[in-house]
Amino acid sequence: MTTRIEDRFRALAKEGRPALVTFVMAGDPDHETALSIVRALPAAGADIIELGMPFSDPMADGKAIQKAGLRALQAGESLRKTLALVRAFRETDTTTPIILMGYFNPIYIYGVEPFVEAALEAGVDGLIVVDLPPEMDDELCLPALSKGLNFIRLATPTTDDKRLPAVLKNTSGFVYYVSITGITGAAAPDAGKVSAAVGRIKRHTDLPVCVGFGVRSADQAREIGRAADGVVVGSAIVDVIEASLVDGRAGPGTVEAVAAIVRDLAAGVRSARLADA
């Protein structure tokens, strides 16, 4: 049985285009607005949704996503509420893949087995847990895989050919290539270096390779999408949410502001392969 993530990449391969993978933080700026944003993403052009699990110590995240997580926590978001958000999303959308992205601590506190069961019941398709290396696969990766959740691993510019097989061993769904050395949103990726890195990873795996960290515009998404199977955008979207707030709370244009940038990014991604056709 295939997952929604695998089905989506198979469909996109037939279309001959990369995926647009959008990241937003669950509960940012509040639970109901976040749900409205997530519901608006597919129609705006998002192919896959990464949903951040708010955590107090997000060591891999840049300023924008750190602030988003803090807003969510201050608004009362929790892992249980995040799962409830996915459950509510699934009431109207049964096809768009949802990936939970974050850190192991909230999952550990919840309990690994109860979390995996609750995630599946809510309609989650995959997990990205950035602080669990392959050496800790027994903690969450293998239990998740055994139940049918994709476990997506990150490869970086410092992941050499010796380390890459360990990173890829239990990865499923797709490989997430971090295009820069550093935190999210810190710098713009170099399209030439990304293309070479994607080619190197593909020599080791048949999985799709998606590229994120630093992609902020439709032009960048287009360039990255010429080599990658998917383009991940997070900080740029989260920045739009912050800019739309009124006195720290959701403004009347918050959801539409997110939809507008996603439509722009989607246009860039969808034109990525046209020049090569």
Secondary structure as the mmCIF struct_conf table of DSSP 4:
data_model
#
loop_
_struct_conf.conf_type_id
_struct_conf.id
_struct_conf.beg_label_comp_id
_struct_conf.beg_label_asym_id
_struct_conf.beg_label_seq_id
_struct_conf.end_label_comp_id
_struct_conf.end_label_asym_id
_struct_conf.end_label_seq_id
HELX_RH_AL_P HELX_RH_AL_P1 ARG A 4 GLU A 15
TURN_TY1_P TURN_TY1_P1 GLY A 16 GLY A 16
HELX_LH_PP_P HELX_LH_PP_P1 PRO A 18 PRO A 18
STRN STRN1 ALA A 19 MET A 25
TURN_TY1_P TURN_TY1_P2 ALA A 26 GLY A 27
BEND BEND1 ASP A 28 PRO A 29
HELX_RH_AL_P HELX_RH_AL_P2 HIS A 31 ALA A 44
TURN_TY1_P TURN_TY1_P3 GLY A 45 GLY A 45
BEND BEND2 ASP A 47 ASP A 47
STRN STRN2 ILE A 48 GLY A 52
BEND BEND3 SER A 56 SER A 56
TURN_TY1_P TURN_TY1_P4 MET A 59 ALA A 60
HELX_RH_AL_P HELX_RH_AL_P3 LYS A 63 GLN A 74
TURN_TY1_P TURN_TY1_P5 ALA A 75 GLY A 76
HELX_RH_AL_P HELX_RH_AL_P4 LEU A 79 ARG A 90
TURN_TY1_P TURN_TY1_P6 GLU A 91 THR A 92
BEND BEND4 THR A 94 THR A 96
STRN STRN3 ILE A 98 GLY A 102
HELX_RH_AL_P HELX_RH_AL_P5 PHE A 104 TYR A 110
HELX_RH_AL_P HELX_RH_AL_P6 VAL A 112 ALA A 122
TURN_TY1_P TURN_TY1_P7 GLY A 123 GLY A 123
STRN STRN4 GLY A 126 VAL A 129
TURN_TY1_P TURN_TY1_P8 VAL A 130 ASP A 131
HELX_RH_3T_P HELX_RH_3T_P1 PRO A 134 MET A 136
TURN_TY1_P TURN_TY1_P9 ASP A 137 LEU A 140
HELX_RH_AL_P HELX_RH_AL_P7 CYS A 141 LYS A 147
TURN_TY1_P TURN_TY1_P10 GLY A 148 GLY A 148
STRN STRN5 ASN A 150 PHE A 151
HELX_LH_PP_P HELX_LH_PP_P2 ILE A 152 ARG A 153
STRN STRN6 LEU A 154 ALA A 155
TURN_TY1_P TURN_TY1_P11 PRO A 157 THR A 158
TURN_TY1_P TURN_TY1_P12 ASP A 161 ARG A 163
HELX_RH_AL_P HELX_RH_AL_P8 LEU A 164 LEU A 168
TURN_TY1_P TURN_TY1_P13 LYS A 169 ASN A 170
BEND BEND5 GLY A 173 GLY A 173
STRN STRN7 VAL A 175 VAL A 178
BEND BEND6 ILE A 180 ILE A 183
TURN_TY1_P TURN_TY1_P14 THR A 184 GLY A 185
BEND BEND7 ALA A 186 ALA A 187
HELX_RH_AL_P HELX_RH_AL_P9 ALA A 191 LYS A 202
TURN_TY1_P TURN_TY1_P15 ARG A 203 HIS A 204
BEND BEND8 ASP A 206 LEU A 207
STRN STRN8 VAL A 209 GLY A 212
BEND BEND9 PHE A 213 GLY A 214
BEND BEND10 SER A 217 SER A 217
HELX_RH_AL_P HELX_RH_AL_P10 ALA A 218 GLY A 225
TURN_TY1_P TURN_TY1_P16 ARG A 226 ALA A 227
BEND BEND11 ASP A 229 ASP A 229
STRN STRN9 GLY A 230 VAL A 233
HELX_RH_AL_P HELX_RH_AL_P11 SER A 235 SER A 244
STRN STRN10 VAL A 246 VAL A 246
TURN_TY1_P TURN_TY1_P17 ASP A 247 GLY A 248
STRN STRN11 ARG A 249 ARG A 249
TURN_TY1_P TURN_TY1_P18 PRO A 252 GLY A 253
HELX_RH_AL_P HELX_RH_AL_P12 THR A 254 ARG A 270
TURN_TY1_P TURN_TY1_P19 SER A 271 ARG A 273
HELX_RH_3T_P HELX_RH_3T_P2 LEU A 274 ASP A 276
#
